[in-house]
């Protein structure tokens, strides 16, 4: 008898023979869709040890059984990807997410793009505005500078043609933008060509004009388009959309939401929903009068801290670029605008008694009660004082740090921009903001927790996902569409974090490079 067959001859047996009650439970509970999946799994230790632990632990139900199996077996197509391969996997994804220049097609919705660009992945087949900044972080870490420059060329061309950067590069997104990261994208450029700098500065100033367009039409309500006049006369910004109809891409959902609010004009509900989409947080308790009801959405009634922190960053960068271009008048104007905005942020969006930044409710003339990860944006743009940063860090430790990263909010509403979901862009804003504010230990701790979640999920699925459940450290949920993989901003933030903290997934801090992350804490 050959050596290859000796194990069977000595009683190795089939999985049904070896694992008995465990085998029957896994197959009966349909832990895996295909009955062949479990029987092809490779045990991580002896069958006797696994069966003994199963008898001791007695996991009941499909989720508990699945967890037990994944801890004890390498399951093909489920957890046979090693976390140490994560960085290489992300680098291999970039070519798959690159799209080449495209012309407009009659009757189609895609906007023409003059240069190559990166899409998020999944159902998102076009370039998106704020996603692209976090994607670029990864491109910079992976030495993909030409792609950063070509994406900037695309955004400049879009601003020149449309006067704004839309939510995404489709005609149905043109009535709204997204969180304005273009100024920060320009910081990632290595192009020092003077003519390019002139063109980019002009585009940046035009984007600022788009966001401030409502300053010329403020009426008794004190708000017009994306501009809000605060009680002392200072100007801050809000999210808005130039249309008040159902979104083309979510028509059925928007009509249903408006129908669930019979005492509100449908057009009003549509405007708030569209403004929520402009915020990128579609949707969150930040925008809801009743956290249990999307029909109570009131986005345009809120003055958001994240948007105004980004507007401050934009004004500061315009001032700097104007100074570099020897345009003293422009530099002086934007230095003044930035100073006024910083003063207004401190007056209206800093909640000293709670040690956090927050959003402002226009109708009540006071901060909202919703604590969210947006509190970290002023730290991210360098607008927080040392004392403010320390207070925010203390609040974040207590309220927003979860086992698997940073919570979006502590509220469970069923909306995807609430607990238990965590999102790559908010992790980066928090980590970078805390690090630049001297809170290095907390920054690194959030980075470790997040990367363990990403690595663990990659180990189980072989995918980089749009969002994650940071409480259970698994794929996220909620929202208007199925969970997407790809995924541009998750790749970008993960690459940037591993570039900043090279040992983040080492055995000492990453819970073991071979895929058994430490228990949640």
C-alpha positions as CSV (number, residue, x, y, z in Angstrom):
1,X,0.0,0.0,0.0
2,X,1.4,3.4,-0.9
3,X,2.2,6.0,1.8
4,X,-0.4,8.4,0.3
5,X,-3.2,6.0,1.2
6,X,-1.9,4.8,4.6
7,X,-3.8,7.5,6.6
8,X,-7.2,6.3,5.2
9,X,-6.2,2.7,5.8
10,X,-5.4,3.5,9.4
11,X,-8.9,4.9,10.0
12,X,-8.7,8.6,9.0
13,X,-12.3,8.5,8.0
14,X,-14.6,11.0,6.2
15,X,-15.6,14.3,7.9
16,X,-18.9,12.7,9.0
17,X,-16.9,10.0,10.7
18,X,-14.3,12.3,12.2
19,X,-16.4,15.2,13.4
20,X,-19.7,13.4,14.2
21,X,-22.1,15.8,16.0
22,X,-20.1,18.9,14.8
23,X,-20.5,17.7,11.2
24,X,-24.2,17.1,11.6
25,X,-24.8,20.5,13.2
26,X,-22.9,22.4,10.6
27,X,-24.6,20.7,7.7
28,X,-28.1,20.7,9.2
29,X,-27.9,24.4,10.2
30,X,-26.6,25.2,6.7
31,X,-23.7,27.2,8.0
32,X,-22.3,27.3,4.5
33,X,-24.6,27.6,1.4
34,X,-22.8,24.7,-0.4
35,X,-22.7,21.5,1.6
36,X,-19.3,20.7,0.0
37,X,-17.7,23.7,1.6
38,X,-17.3,22.3,5.1
39,X,-16.3,18.9,4.1
40,X,-13.4,20.3,2.1
41,X,-12.1,22.4,5.0
42,X,-8.6,21.8,6.5
43,X,-8.4,21.5,10.3
44,X,-6.0,23.7,12.1
45,X,-5.3,21.0,14.7
46,X,-6.3,17.4,15.4
47,X,-9.9,16.2,14.9
48,X,-10.0,14.9,18.5
49,X,-9.1,18.3,19.9
50,X,-11.7,20.0,17.8
51,X,-14.4,17.6,18.7
52,X,-13.5,17.9,22.4
53,X,-13.7,21.7,22.3
54,X,-17.0,21.5,20.4
55,X,-18.5,19.3,23.1
56,X,-17.2,21.7,25.8
57,X,-18.4,25.0,24.1
58,X,-21.7,23.7,22.6
59,X,-22.1,26.5,20.1
60,X,-25.7,26.7,19.1
61,X,-27.2,28.3,15.9
62,X,-25.6,29.0,12.6
63,X,-23.6,32.2,13.6
64,X,-22.0,30.5,16.6
65,X,-21.3,27.4,14.6
66,X,-19.7,29.4,11.8
67,X,-17.5,31.2,14.3
68,X,-16.4,27.9,15.8
69,X,-15.6,26.4,12.4
70,X,-13.6,29.5,11.2
71,X,-11.5,29.4,14.4
72,X,-10.7,25.7,13.9
73,X,-10.6,25.2,10.1
74,X,-9.3,26.8,7.0
75,X,-12.4,26.9,4.9
76,X,-11.9,27.2,1.1
77,X,-13.3,30.5,-0.3
78,X,-14.1,31.7,3.2
79,X,-11.1,32.2,5.4
80,X,-8.3,30.9,3.2
81,X,-6.8,34.4,2.7
82,X,-3.9,35.3,4.9
83,X,-3.8,38.8,6.5
84,X,-0.1,39.1,5.7
85,X,-1.2,39.2,2.0
86,X,-3.4,42.2,2.6
87,X,-1.0,44.9,1.3
88,X,-0.1,42.9,-1.8
89,X,-3.8,42.3,-2.4
90,X,-4.5,46.1,-2.2
91,X,-1.7,46.9,-4.6
92,X,-3.1,44.3,-7.1
93,X,-6.5,45.9,-6.8
94,X,-5.5,49.4,-8.2
95,X,-5.3,48.3,-11.8
96,X,-8.7,46.7,-11.5
97,X,-10.2,49.9,-10.3
98,X,-8.6,52.2,-12.9
99,X,-10.7,53.5,-15.8
100,X,-9.5,55.1,-18.9
101,X,-10.6,58.5,-20.3
102,X,-14.1,58.5,-21.7
103,X,-16.1,60.8,-24.0
104,X,-19.7,61.7,-23.4
105,X,-22.2,59.3,-25.0
106,X,-25.5,60.7,-26.3
107,X,-28.3,59.6,-24.0
108,X,-25.9,58.2,-21.4
109,X,-25.3,59.6,-17.9
110,X,-21.5,59.4,-17.6
111,X,-19.6,62.7,-17.6
112,X,-16.6,62.8,-19.9
113,X,-13.3,62.3,-18.2
114,X,-10.1,63.5,-20.0
115,X,-7.6,61.4,-18.0
116,X,-7.4,58.0,-16.2
117,X,-9.2,57.7,-12.8
118,X,-10.0,55.3,-10.0
119,X,-13.5,54.1,-9.2
120,X,-14.5,52.8,-5.7
121,X,-15.7,49.4,-7.1
122,X,-18.9,47.3,-6.9
123,X,-21.9,49.2,-8.1
124,X,-19.9,52.5,-8.2
125,X,-18.6,52.5,-11.8
126,X,-17.7,56.2,-11.9
127,X,-15.3,58.4,-9.9
128,X,-16.8,59.9,-6.8
129,X,-15.8,63.2,-5.1
130,X,-14.8,62.6,-1.5
131,X,-14.0,58.9,-2.0
132,X,-11.2,60.0,-4.3
133,X,-9.2,61.8,-1.6
134,X,-9.0,58.7,0.5
135,X,-8.2,56.6,-2.6
136,X,-5.4,59.1,-3.3
137,X,-3.9,58.5,0.1
138,X,-3.3,54.9,-0.9
139,X,-2.1,55.8,-4.3
140,X,0.5,58.0,-2.7
141,X,1.5,55.2,-0.3
142,X,1.9,52.8,-3.2
143,X,3.9,55.2,-5.4
144,X,1.1,55.8,-7.9
145,X,1.7,59.5,-8.4
146,X,0.7,59.6,-12.1
147,X,-2.8,58.4,-11.2
148,X,-3.1,61.2,-8.5
149,X,-2.2,63.8,-11.1
150,X,-4.6,62.5,-13.7
151,X,-7.5,62.4,-11.2
152,X,-6.7,66.0,-10.3
153,X,-6.8,66.9,-14.0
154,X,-10.2,65.3,-14.2
155,X,-11.5,67.3,-11.2
156,X,-10.1,70.5,-12.6
157,X,-11.8,69.9,-16.0
158,X,-15.1,69.1,-14.2
159,X,-14.9,72.4,-12.2
160,X,-14.1,74.4,-15.3
161,X,-17.0,72.9,-17.2
162,X,-19.7,72.7,-14.4
163,X,-18.5,75.1,-11.8
164,X,-18.4,72.4,-9.1
165,X,-17.3,68.8,-8.4
166,X,-20.5,66.8,-8.4
167,X,-21.2,63.9,-6.0
168,X,-20.1,61.5,-8.7
169,X,-19.2,61.7,-12.4
170,X,-22.8,61.3,-13.7
171,X,-25.3,63.8,-15.0
172,X,-27.8,62.9,-12.3
173,X,-25.3,64.0,-9.6
174,X,-24.7,67.5,-11.0
175,X,-27.2,69.2,-8.7
176,X,-25.1,68.5,-5.7
177,X,-21.5,68.1,-4.6
178,X,-19.9,66.2,-1.7
179,X,-17.6,67.1,1.3
180,X,-15.1,69.4,-0.3
181,X,-11.8,67.6,-0.2
182,X,-10.3,69.1,-3.5
183,X,-8.1,71.5,-1.6
184,X,-6.6,68.6,0.4
185,X,-6.2,66.5,-2.7
186,X,-4.0,69.2,-4.1
187,X,-1.7,68.8,-1.1
188,X,-0.9,65.3,-2.4
189,X,0.3,66.5,-5.8
190,X,4.0,66.5,-6.6
191,X,3.5,68.6,-9.8
192,X,5.3,71.9,-9.5
193,X,4.5,73.3,-12.9
194,X,3.6,77.0,-12.7
195,X,0.9,76.9,-15.3
196,X,-0.7,73.8,-13.7
197,X,-0.7,75.6,-10.4
198,X,-2.4,78.7,-11.9
199,X,-5.1,76.5,-13.4
200,X,-5.6,74.5,-10.2
201,X,-5.9,77.7,-8.0
202,X,-8.5,79.1,-10.4
203,X,-10.5,75.8,-10.1
204,X,-10.2,75.9,-6.3
205,X,-11.4,79.5,-6.1
206,X,-14.3,78.5,-8.4
207,X,-15.3,75.6,-6.1
208,X,-15.2,78.0,-3.1
209,X,-17.5,80.4,-5.0
210,X,-19.9,77.5,-5.7
211,X,-20.2,76.7,-1.9
212,X,-20.6,80.4,-1.1
213,X,-23.0,81.3,-3.9
214,X,-25.9,81.6,-1.4
215,X,-24.3,84.5,0.4
216,X,-25.9,86.8,-2.1
217,X,-29.5,85.7,-1.5
218,X,-29.8,85.4,2.2
219,X,-33.4,86.3,3.2
220,X,-35.3,86.5,6.4
221,X,-34.7,82.8,7.1
222,X,-31.0,83.5,7.2
223,X,-30.2,80.7,4.7
224,X,-29.9,80.4,1.0
225,X,-28.5,77.4,-1.0
226,X,-25.4,76.2,0.9
227,X,-24.9,79.3,3.1
228,X,-26.3,80.1,6.5
229,X,-26.1,83.4,8.4
230,X,-25.4,82.7,12.1
231,X,-26.9,84.8,14.9
232,X,-23.9,87.2,15.0
233,X,-23.9,87.7,11.2
234,X,-21.1,85.3,10.4
235,X,-21.5,82.9,7.5
236,X,-21.2,79.1,7.7
237,X,-22.2,76.4,5.3
238,X,-24.7,73.6,5.1
239,X,-25.4,70.7,2.7
240,X,-27.9,71.3,0.0
241,X,-29.0,70.2,-3.4
242,X,-30.2,72.4,-6.3
243,X,-33.2,70.0,-7.0
244,X,-36.1,69.0,-4.9
245,X,-37.2,65.8,-6.7
246,X,-36.6,62.1,-6.0
247,X,-33.0,61.2,-6.8
248,X,-32.6,59.4,-10.2
249,X,-30.5,56.6,-8.7
250,X,-32.9,56.1,-5.7
251,X,-36.2,57.1,-7.1
252,X,-38.4,54.4,-5.6
253,X,-36.8,54.7,-2.2
254,X,-37.2,58.5,-2.1
255,X,-40.9,58.3,-3.2
256,X,-41.5,55.8,-0.4
257,X,-39.8,58.0,2.2
258,X,-41.8,61.0,1.2
259,X,-45.0,59.0,1.4
260,X,-44.1,58.1,5.0
261,X,-44.2,61.8,5.9
262,X,-47.8,62.8,5.0
263,X,-47.6,66.0,7.0
264,X,-44.5,67.3,5.0
265,X,-44.4,68.5,1.4
266,X,-42.8,65.8,-0.7
267,X,-40.4,68.4,-2.3
268,X,-39.1,69.3,1.2
269,X,-38.4,65.7,2.0
270,X,-36.6,65.2,-1.4
271,X,-34.4,68.2,-0.8
272,X,-33.4,67.0,2.6
273,X,-32.7,63.5,1.2
274,X,-30.6,65.0,-1.6
275,X,-28.7,67.2,0.9
276,X,-28.0,64.1,3.0
277,X,-26.5,62.5,-0.1
278,X,-24.3,65.6,-0.6
279,X,-23.0,65.1,3.0
280,X,-21.8,61.6,2.1
281,X,-23.5,60.4,5.3
282,X,-26.6,59.0,3.6
283,X,-28.1,58.5,6.1
284,X,-27.4,59.2,9.7
285,X,-29.1,60.2,12.9
286,X,-27.2,63.5,12.4
287,X,-29.9,64.5,9.9
288,X,-33.0,63.0,11.5
289,X,-35.5,64.7,13.9
290,X,-36.6,61.2,14.9
291,X,-33.7,58.8,14.8
292,X,-36.2,55.9,14.1
293,X,-37.6,57.5,11.0
294,X,-35.8,58.5,7.8
295,X,-39.0,60.4,6.8
296,X,-38.0,62.9,9.5
297,X,-34.8,63.8,7.6
298,X,-33.9,67.5,8.0
299,X,-30.4,67.9,6.6
300,X,-30.6,71.4,5.3
301,X,-31.7,72.6,8.8
302,X,-28.3,71.5,10.2
303,X,-25.0,73.5,10.1
304,X,-22.5,70.6,10.0
305,X,-19.1,70.7,11.7
306,X,-17.3,68.5,9.1
307,X,-18.3,70.7,6.1
308,X,-17.3,73.9,7.9
309,X,-13.9,72.4,8.9
310,X,-13.3,71.5,5.3
311,X,-14.3,75.0,4.1
312,X,-11.8,76.4,6.6
313,X,-9.1,74.2,5.2
314,X,-10.1,75.3,1.7
315,X,-9.9,79.0,2.6
316,X,-6.5,78.6,4.2
317,X,-5.1,76.8,1.2
318,X,-6.5,79.3,-1.2
319,X,-4.8,82.0,0.9
320,X,-1.5,80.1,0.8
321,X,-1.6,79.5,-3.0
322,X,-2.6,83.1,-3.7
323,X,0.4,84.2,-1.6
324,X,2.7,81.8,-3.6
325,X,1.3,83.3,-6.8
326,X,2.1,86.8,-5.5
327,X,-1.6,87.8,-5.4
328,X,-1.6,89.8,-2.2
329,X,-5.2,90.9,-2.4
330,X,-6.5,87.4,-2.8
331,X,-4.3,86.1,0.0
332,X,-5.5,88.9,2.3
333,X,-9.2,88.2,1.4
334,X,-9.0,84.5,2.2
335,X,-6.9,84.9,5.3
336,X,-9.8,87.2,6.6
337,X,-12.4,84.6,5.5
338,X,-10.6,81.8,7.2
339,X,-10.2,83.8,10.4
340,X,-13.9,84.6,10.5
341,X,-14.9,81.0,9.9
342,X,-12.6,79.7,12.6
343,X,-14.1,82.2,15.0
344,X,-17.6,81.1,14.1
345,X,-16.7,77.4,14.4
346,X,-15.4,78.0,17.9
347,X,-18.5,80.1,18.8
348,X,-21.2,77.8,17.4
349,X,-19.8,74.3,16.8
350,X,-17.6,73.9,19.8
351,X,-19.6,72.5,22.8
352,X,-17.3,73.3,25.7
353,X,-19.4,71.6,28.5
354,X,-19.4,68.3,26.5
355,X,-15.8,68.6,25.3
356,X,-16.7,68.1,21.7
357,X,-17.5,69.7,18.4
358,X,-21.0,69.2,17.0
359,X,-23.6,70.3,14.5
360,X,-25.8,73.3,14.9
361,X,-29.6,73.2,14.6
362,X,-30.9,76.3,12.9
363,X,-34.5,76.2,14.1
364,X,-33.6,75.6,17.8
365,X,-30.5,77.9,17.6
366,X,-28.4,75.5,19.5
367,X,-26.1,72.5,19.0
368,X,-27.7,69.2,18.2
369,X,-27.5,66.3,20.7
370,X,-25.9,63.9,18.3
371,X,-22.4,62.8,19.0
372,X,-20.6,61.7,15.9
373,X,-17.1,61.1,14.4
374,X,-17.5,64.4,12.7
375,X,-16.3,65.9,16.0
376,X,-12.8,65.1,14.8
377,X,-12.7,67.2,11.6
378,X,-11.5,70.3,13.3
379,X,-8.5,68.3,14.7
380,X,-8.0,66.9,11.2
381,X,-7.7,70.4,9.6
382,X,-5.7,71.8,12.5
383,X,-8.4,74.1,13.8
384,X,-8.5,72.8,17.4
385,X,-6.5,74.3,20.2
386,X,-4.5,71.9,22.4
387,X,-7.2,72.1,25.1
388,X,-10.0,71.4,22.6
389,X,-8.0,68.5,21.2
390,X,-7.5,66.9,24.6
391,X,-11.2,67.2,25.4
392,X,-12.2,65.7,22.1
393,X,-9.8,62.8,22.6
394,X,-11.2,62.1,26.1
395,X,-14.7,62.0,24.7
396,X,-13.7,59.8,21.8
397,X,-12.1,57.3,24.1
398,X,-15.2,57.1,26.2
399,X,-17.9,57.2,23.5
400,X,-16.7,56.4,20.0
401,X,-13.9,53.9,20.3
402,X,-15.3,50.4,19.5
403,X,-13.6,47.0,19.5
404,X,-13.0,47.2,15.8
405,X,-12.3,50.9,15.2
406,X,-14.1,54.2,15.5
407,X,-17.9,54.3,15.7
408,X,-19.6,56.7,13.3
409,X,-22.1,57.5,16.0
410,X,-23.1,55.6,19.2
411,X,-26.7,55.4,18.0
412,X,-28.3,52.3,16.5
413,X,-30.9,53.5,14.1
414,X,-30.6,51.1,11.2
415,X,-29.1,53.8,9.1
416,X,-25.7,52.9,7.6
417,X,-23.9,56.0,9.0
418,X,-24.7,55.1,12.5
419,X,-23.6,52.3,14.9
420,X,-22.5,49.6,14.5
421,X,-20.8,50.7,11.2
422,X,-17.4,52.2,10.8
423,X,-16.1,53.8,7.6
424,X,-12.5,54.1,6.3
425,X,-12.7,57.9,5.7
426,X,-13.7,58.6,9.3
427,X,-11.0,56.4,10.6
428,X,-8.4,58.4,8.7
429,X,-9.8,61.7,9.7
430,X,-9.7,60.6,13.4
431,X,-6.3,59.0,13.3
432,X,-4.6,61.8,11.4
433,X,-6.4,64.5,13.4
434,X,-5.5,62.9,16.7
435,X,-1.9,62.3,15.7
436,X,-1.4,65.9,14.5
437,X,-2.9,67.1,17.9
438,X,-0.4,65.1,20.0
439,X,-2.8,62.3,20.8
440,X,-0.5,59.7,19.2
441,X,-1.4,56.7,21.5
442,X,-5.1,57.1,20.8
443,X,-4.5,57.5,17.1
444,X,-2.5,54.3,16.9
445,X,-5.0,52.4,19.0
446,X,-7.8,53.3,16.6
447,X,-5.6,52.4,13.7
448,X,-4.8,49.0,15.2
449,X,-8.4,48.2,15.9
450,X,-9.5,49.2,12.4
451,X,-6.8,47.3,10.6
452,X,-7.5,44.2,12.7
453,X,-11.1,44.4,11.5
454,X,-10.1,44.9,7.9
455,X,-7.5,42.1,8.1
456,X,-9.9,39.7,9.8
457,X,-12.6,40.3,7.3
458,X,-10.2,40.0,4.4
459,X,-9.0,36.7,5.9
460,X,-12.6,35.4,6.0
461,X,-13.8,36.8,2.7
462,X,-10.8,37.7,0.5
463,X,-12.4,41.2,0.0
464,X,-12.0,44.8,0.9
465,X,-15.4,46.2,1.8
466,X,-17.1,49.6,1.7
467,X,-17.9,49.5,5.5
468,X,-17.5,47.3,8.5
469,X,-19.3,46.5,11.7
470,X,-16.8,47.8,14.3
471,X,-18.6,46.2,17.2
472,X,-18.5,42.6,16.0
473,X,-15.6,43.2,13.6
474,X,-17.3,41.8,10.5
475,X,-18.8,43.2,7.3
476,X,-21.1,46.2,7.8
477,X,-24.8,46.5,7.0
478,X,-27.7,48.9,6.5
479,X,-28.2,51.4,3.7
480,X,-30.1,51.5,0.5
481,X,-28.1,48.9,-1.4
482,X,-26.1,45.7,-0.7
483,X,-22.7,45.8,0.8
484,X,-20.1,46.7,-1.8
485,X,-16.6,45.3,-2.3
486,X,-13.7,46.8,-4.2
487,X,-13.2,49.1,-2.4
488,X,-11.4,52.4,-3.2
489,X,-11.4,54.3,0.1
490,X,-10.9,51.2,2.2
491,X,-7.8,50.3,0.1
492,X,-6.5,53.8,0.3
493,X,-6.8,54.3,4.0
494,X,-5.5,50.8,4.8
495,X,-2.4,51.4,2.5
496,X,-1.8,54.8,4.1
497,X,-2.1,53.4,7.7
498,X,0.3,50.5,7.0
499,X,2.7,53.0,5.4
500,X,2.4,55.2,8.6
501,X,2.5,52.2,11.1
502,X,4.4,49.4,9.3
503,X,4.1,47.0,12.3
504,X,0.3,47.5,12.8
505,X,-0.5,43.9,11.8
506,X,2.6,42.3,13.3
507,X,2.1,39.4,15.7
508,X,2.6,41.7,18.7
509,X,-0.1,44.3,17.8
510,X,-2.0,42.8,15.0
511,X,-3.3,39.8,16.8
512,X,-1.1,37.5,14.8
513,X,-0.3,37.9,11.1
514,X,-1.8,34.5,10.3
515,X,-5.4,35.4,11.0
516,X,-6.5,35.0,14.6
517,X,-7.1,38.5,15.8
518,X,-7.2,39.2,19.5
519,X,-10.6,39.1,21.2
520,X,-12.6,42.4,21.2
521,X,-11.9,44.7,24.1
